[in-house]
Amino acid sequence: MADEHWYVLKVRSGFEQLVAQRLRRLHLEVIIPDQNSILYCRFNLANRRSVTSLPGVIDILGAAEPIPLDSVSLKLTKRFF
């Protein structure tokens, strides 16, 4: 759990609920914001293939390497949901 961080996932429009459901089946934490095509998910980046291979997941947002959200950003996001 120490290696798990929150990441922003880009998903196909309209697939937010389906992807979130499948991520939860993998026992991952998921937040669905009001923005379309975006999910927040907490996972170990070493397991990224299990996340990005799900139907509807386009990519993990970030530069060349995915960038985890810091705890301050996540707390601010959780306030709105």
Sequence and secondary structure as in RCSB ss.txt:
>XXXX:A:sequence
MADEHWYVLKVRSGFEQLVAQRLRRLHLEVIIPDQNSILYCRFNLANRRSVTSLPGVIDILGAAEPIPLDSVSLK
LTKRFF
>XXXX:A:secstr
 TTEEEEEEEE TT HHHHHHHHHHTT EEE  SSTTEEEEEEEGGGHHHHHTSTTEEEE BSSSB  B HHHHH
HHHHT 
